[in-house]
Amino acid sequence: MISNKVEQTFGHGGTGHAASELRESFDDRLNHILSVATAVIARMGYERASMRTVARESGVSLSGMYHYFDGKEKMLFLIQFRTFSALLHSLREKVHGVADPTEQLRIMVRNHVAYFAANMAALKTCSHELDSLGGPAYEETRQIRRDYYDLTRSIIERAIAANGSGDPPDLHVASMSLFGALNWLYRWYDPKRGRSPTAIANQIVDQFLFGVVGAAGANGRAAGEPTS
């Protein structure tokens, strides 16, 4: 798997305190470069972004960049894979032990909104650049995204069953509609100036389950929940 190869590629030998410090220093620099790379790709697009630009803006020499990545695609793969791994693992942890399907849905949306409110460049990059990957990198990224989709869809199915009546909607359409709303946030939402991520997430869930008009009644029903 690519994820195992990543660990092998970026791993270091040695044991003890010195090896631990070396690994920590390596990881810190890798995280810094990936943060800069995410911003560059979000701003310029993957095709126009270059290793040279990322090197300049991250303060790393171009030759030093190739100590961390064998090319630009590896940067994009790590950005995408790390992002969806973090989302998936966080969601699994947060919904564990939560029985109410509506609360599970709220947790999913809050988790998604909160993560990307703090990582808007990652949201734009992940929304636009999956098809820029190829081969095994594409397949592994597609799989982790699929795992996240499948977990979310199962939550949506239970939430709709608990709140709806009559024939249920097409679950794929419903799931992609919710992701469409969530993944468009980078175009209009400014967490520093707008409502809090929690308030945004709560309204998105209410509109998804009850519609724009029905959301007013849902807000009254859930008045005890935090809105900011």
C-alpha positions as CSV (number, residue, x, y, z in Angstrom):
1,M,0.0,0.0,0.0
2,I,1.1,3.5,-0.7
3,S,0.6,4.5,3.0
4,N,3.1,1.9,4.1
5,K,5.5,3.1,1.4
6,V,5.2,6.6,2.8
7,E,6.3,5.4,6.2
8,Q,9.2,3.6,4.6
9,T,10.2,6.5,2.5
10,F,10.1,9.0,5.3
11,G,11.3,6.7,8.1
12,H,14.8,6.9,9.6
13,G,16.9,4.3,11.1
14,G,18.5,4.4,14.5
15,T,17.2,4.1,18.0
16,G,17.2,6.0,21.2
17,H,16.9,9.8,22.0
18,A,18.9,10.9,19.0
19,A,16.8,9.0,16.5
20,S,13.6,10.4,18.2
21,E,14.9,13.9,17.9
22,L,15.8,13.3,14.2
23,R,12.4,11.9,13.5
24,E,10.6,14.8,15.2
25,S,12.7,17.3,13.3
26,F,12.0,15.6,10.0
27,D,8.3,15.4,10.7
28,D,8.1,19.1,11.8
29,R,9.9,20.1,8.5
30,L,7.7,17.8,6.5
31,N,4.5,19.2,8.1
32,H,5.7,22.7,7.4
33,I,6.4,22.0,3.7
34,L,3.1,20.3,3.2
35,S,1.3,23.2,4.8
36,V,3.0,25.6,2.4
37,A,2.4,23.2,-0.5
38,T,-1.3,23.1,0.3
39,A,-1.6,26.9,0.2
40,V,0.4,27.1,-3.0
41,I,-1.7,24.5,-4.8
42,A,-4.9,26.0,-3.5
43,R,-3.8,29.4,-4.8
44,M,-2.3,28.4,-8.1
45,G,-3.8,25.1,-9.0
46,Y,-1.8,21.8,-9.2
47,E,-0.6,22.3,-12.8
48,R,0.8,25.7,-12.2
49,A,2.3,25.0,-8.8
50,S,5.9,23.9,-8.8
51,M,8.4,22.4,-6.5
52,R,10.5,25.5,-6.9
53,T,7.6,27.7,-5.7
54,V,7.0,25.5,-2.7
55,A,10.7,25.5,-1.9
56,R,10.9,29.3,-2.1
57,E,7.9,29.9,0.1
58,S,8.7,27.3,2.6
59,G,12.4,28.4,3.0
60,V,13.7,25.0,1.9
61,S,16.3,24.6,-0.9
62,L,15.0,22.9,-4.1
63,S,17.5,20.1,-3.6
64,G,16.3,19.8,0.0
65,M,12.8,19.3,-1.2
66,Y,13.8,16.1,-3.0
67,H,14.9,14.8,0.4
68,Y,11.2,14.8,1.3
69,F,9.5,14.1,-2.0
70,D,10.4,12.4,-5.3
71,G,8.2,14.8,-7.1
72,K,5.2,17.1,-7.0
73,E,2.7,14.3,-7.1
74,K,4.0,12.9,-3.8
75,M,3.2,16.2,-2.2
76,L,-0.4,16.2,-3.5
77,F,-0.8,12.6,-2.5
78,L,0.3,13.2,1.1
79,I,-1.9,16.3,1.4
80,Q,-5.0,14.3,0.2
81,F,-4.3,11.1,2.1
82,R,-3.4,12.8,5.4
83,T,-6.5,15.0,5.2
84,F,-9.0,12.2,4.6
85,S,-7.2,9.9,7.1
86,A,-7.6,12.6,9.7
87,L,-11.3,13.2,8.9
88,L,-12.1,9.5,8.9
89,H,-10.2,8.6,12.1
90,S,-11.7,11.6,13.9
91,L,-15.2,10.8,12.8
92,R,-14.9,7.1,13.8
93,E,-13.7,8.1,17.2
94,K,-16.3,10.8,17.8
95,V,-19.4,8.7,16.8
96,H,-18.2,5.6,18.8
97,G,-20.8,5.0,21.5
98,V,-23.3,7.6,20.2
99,A,-26.6,5.8,19.5
100,D,-28.7,8.6,18.2
101,P,-28.4,8.8,14.4
102,T,-29.3,12.5,14.3
103,E,-26.5,13.3,16.8
104,Q,-24.2,11.1,14.7
105,L,-25.0,13.3,11.7
106,R,-24.4,16.5,13.6
107,I,-21.1,15.1,14.8
108,M,-20.1,14.2,11.2
109,V,-20.9,17.7,9.9
110,R,-19.3,19.5,12.8
111,N,-16.2,17.4,12.4
112,H,-16.0,18.2,8.7
113,V,-16.7,21.9,9.1
114,A,-14.4,22.3,12.1
115,Y,-11.5,20.6,10.3
116,F,-11.8,22.6,7.1
117,A,-12.5,25.9,8.9
118,A,-9.0,25.5,10.2
119,N,-7.6,24.2,6.9
120,M,-9.4,26.0,4.1
121,A,-6.6,25.6,1.6
122,A,-6.8,21.8,2.2
123,L,-10.5,21.9,1.5
124,K,-10.0,23.7,-1.9
125,T,-7.1,21.4,-2.8
126,C,-8.9,18.2,-1.9
127,S,-12.1,19.3,-3.7
128,H,-10.3,20.1,-7.0
129,E,-7.2,18.0,-7.3
130,L,-8.0,14.3,-6.9
131,D,-7.9,13.7,-10.6
132,S,-4.4,15.2,-10.7
133,L,-3.1,12.0,-9.1
134,G,-2.5,8.8,-11.1
135,G,-1.7,5.2,-10.6
136,P,-1.4,3.8,-7.1
137,A,-1.4,7.2,-5.5
138,Y,-4.8,7.9,-7.1
139,E,-6.2,4.5,-6.1
140,E,-5.2,4.8,-2.4
141,T,-6.5,8.3,-2.1
142,R,-9.7,7.3,-3.8
143,Q,-10.1,4.4,-1.3
144,I,-9.6,6.5,1.8
145,R,-12.1,9.0,0.4
146,R,-14.5,6.2,-0.3
147,D,-14.2,4.9,3.2
148,Y,-15.1,8.3,4.5
149,Y,-18.0,8.5,2.1
150,D,-19.3,5.1,3.1
151,L,-19.2,5.9,6.8
152,T,-21.0,9.2,6.2
153,R,-23.6,7.6,4.0
154,S,-24.4,5.0,6.6
155,I,-24.9,7.8,9.1
156,I,-27.1,9.7,6.7
157,E,-29.2,6.6,6.1
158,R,-29.9,6.1,9.8
159,A,-30.6,9.8,10.3
160,I,-33.1,9.9,7.4
161,A,-34.8,6.8,8.7
162,A,-35.1,8.3,12.1
163,N,-36.5,11.7,11.0
164,G,-38.3,11.0,7.7
165,S,-41.6,9.5,6.6
166,G,-42.7,8.0,3.3
167,D,-40.3,6.7,0.7
168,P,-36.6,7.5,1.5
169,P,-34.6,9.5,-1.0
170,D,-31.8,8.1,-3.1
171,L,-29.0,7.8,-0.5
172,H,-26.2,8.5,-3.0
173,V,-27.9,11.7,-4.1
174,A,-28.5,12.7,-0.5
175,S,-24.9,12.0,0.5
176,M,-23.4,13.9,-2.4
177,S,-25.7,16.8,-1.9
178,L,-24.5,17.1,1.7
179,F,-20.8,16.8,0.6
180,G,-21.5,19.4,-2.0
181,A,-22.7,21.9,0.6
182,L,-19.8,21.1,2.9
183,N,-17.1,21.2,0.2
184,W,-18.2,24.5,-1.1
185,L,-17.5,26.3,2.1
186,Y,-14.2,27.6,1.0
187,R,-15.9,29.8,-1.6
188,W,-18.0,31.8,0.9
189,Y,-17.2,31.0,4.5
190,D,-14.7,33.0,6.5
191,P,-14.3,31.5,10.0
192,K,-12.6,34.6,11.3
193,R,-15.5,36.9,10.4
194,G,-18.6,34.7,10.0
195,R,-20.6,32.5,12.4
196,S,-18.8,29.8,14.3
197,P,-18.1,26.4,12.7
198,T,-20.5,24.8,15.2
199,A,-23.3,27.2,14.3
200,I,-22.7,26.7,10.5
201,A,-22.7,22.9,11.0
202,N,-25.9,22.9,13.0
203,Q,-27.7,24.9,10.3
204,I,-26.4,22.7,7.5
205,V,-27.7,19.6,9.4
206,D,-31.1,21.2,10.0
207,Q,-31.5,22.3,6.4
208,F,-30.4,18.9,5.2
209,L,-32.9,17.0,7.4
210,F,-35.8,19.4,7.4
211,G,-35.4,21.8,4.5
212,V,-34.9,25.6,4.8
213,V,-38.4,26.3,6.1
214,G,-38.5,23.3,8.3
215,A,-35.2,24.1,9.9
216,A,-36.8,26.8,11.9
217,G,-38.9,24.2,13.7
218,A,-35.9,22.0,14.1
219,N,-34.0,24.9,15.7
220,G,-36.7,25.3,18.2
221,R,-36.7,21.5,19.0
222,A,-32.9,21.6,19.5
223,A,-32.8,24.9,21.4
224,G,-30.6,23.4,24.1
225,E,-27.8,22.6,21.7
226,P,-24.8,24.9,21.3
227,T,-25.1,27.3,18.3
228,S,-21.8,29.1,18.6
